[in-house]
């Protein structure tokens, strides 16, 4: 149900009141969901998928309404595309829920187990985090993907969609909630914030009086930046994915070209796409020329330092800003560096802590790089575009985190959990 | 070296400048420390211990100076006792560092390892968190205990001691730093904030422009409360340890009395001490009378609900406040509840998420309690006073956390780490 601001305001109820009530109800629903049986959670996910398939016409109607408003307000075509749901996309949302149902349930898993000399048996057991707040923008499919991952990991979810997908997301939420309740879960395990008022975001970032355990922003840089700077609760996110590929003197040239073209150009808009290529200037044979030419031939704009500019007139000069830029486009910055130490110094200065790769047949150099570079993901002789929960075999992910706390790298169902210690005794008391 | 505010102010340098510089230097030192060999870190810890032993007279002189000031300002005897260092206590600090040296190095440990169908080999590898900020009060031994745990886990530490132990802690820090540098570590792996100005705490809680990854407060409730409410970086802490022991109808009475006396009275001042006893009113034989009498006989003040007050005239009435109070003293609140569900409802309402125990020979009831109660530590037939990193076999702890994120329960060297993914390939590129 979508509330108008005026409706909420009646009886003097403020947005803060509405949000605090949502928080309280989510926290309460989370308590039961935390120990819900795996079968029930899986049934809920499958029922939600069925409800999406069954309500395709209603979803499309709501989406048309959102699209009409978006076109009237002159949104860019790329934006309109992200907002659009057709049958294939709705089916993909349903399938994604079915895949999440297939994942192993992390809750209750015994992470470690040991017995103390006094006979106490200690288990470290996975538990849900509690309540996850998700703040997202135009893609309506985040509604079901994020909700599905939260339910599977035993967490209640409070979703705040973008204003432009408001109608679409509410219909999707109704389908999900219908499925969840059909399986006997409480309706409040999932809530969509019923107002477009931006104050709701600020209230969520404040944690709703302790009702939200973690915030996951899904969207562009400005959203993530606001969330990271304002949130008073932990945030799983990455601000930038300025991913580096370092081509060492020991690299196999053919393999290097193949990996670099894939890392940069397979899909330029994903966070694991390479943005800067660092090339060892100490290579006996020249690595830079064929790599730069391959990038130019593939239609990629190359911005380089002086040495790279000397390779081709087509290379544009790179500025200081380029080394910090996540292009998310067919543009790459290329720099000559003094071996692996030069590469690591550059990454230490300009990297965003997301994913960096080294290409070399010299395993000693590779291991040094893998050990010393402090990014969420470090790779040897592979494309940075593998930086993805699905490619890691972790199943669907709610995002990739670059913070060092709790969840780092792909955030899947396991990363949406906490743990507790279960101690089983036989009357032990602690000696003086 | 201890700076006076006037010294820092010269050349227009503000406290913020000093603190930001400390942050930058700690971050830089943390980078090298992150990959320092285990042997070097252990040598550093042993050398630090030697320096503490060797400088006992200087430490005692500084401590005498602090004690004189504390007595002049009329500090309570318990406070004076916490502040006092004698030979035994300095030796204990040294031994604690030697024990930390014996712990397994968590850094570099492979937490999980798997190979993808495309041949990519993925390791999840432990890494340090980075820079740990520790804010503590009167106990000078926190300086060496906390620093030792940070160094072992590869983290740089920025320490902010209490004003009353300023001289003592600075001499201890000089000893530690001397030891660390003798082993070849950078001096900036450990810093003690060189001013008593309270603004320094606020600056640390702000994270020093991203230089601090986590804050650990060590001290009383008011310190932890301030840190939790103001910190803009993650905090490992617990505000309260209102630990419950629930005595089920299935409990063995003799064992229950033994555990309750230990849980409440072994040491009343530790966070794992029991504060509330919940007794099943459905017990066929009366459990409450012998338990309450045993507590009274042991010299414990008992505050109870009506049913408990009926047991003995010595029982005082418990107010609503009692159920929320961590006495840290020989006082206990006792309540009759309607079975395990009543106990869990009480804990859900009043618990602080630290440690709760169930006493029963009925394993079904015990497992229900262990599963449903969402505290950092849940126990069956054992004393809550085992809630301690050392007793868990995790080695020394920097504290106990009740948050659900990252570290929960005892925070030892392993909990002071993060992780990264190391991906080893052979030229793999990601298919379209």
Interface residues (C-beta under 8 A of the other chain):
Chain A: X31 X34 X35 X108 X114 X116 X120 X122 X127 X129 X130 X213 X214 X234 X252 X255 X258 X259 X261 X262 X263 X266 X348 X366 X370 X371 X372 X374 X375 X376 X377 X378 X379 X380 X381 X382 X383 X385 X386 X391 X392 X393 X404 X405 X406 X408 X409 X418 X419 X420 X421 X422 X423 X424 X425 X426 X427 X428 X429 X430 X432
Chain B: X31 X34 X35 X108 X114 X116 X120 X122 X127 X129 X130 X213 X214 X234 X252 X255 X258 X259 X261 X262 X263 X266 X348 X366 X370 X371 X372 X374 X375 X376 X377 X378 X379 X380 X381 X382 X383 X385 X386 X391 X392 X393 X404 X405 X406 X408 X409 X418 X419 X420 X421 X422 X423 X424 X425 X426 X427 X428 X429 X430 X432
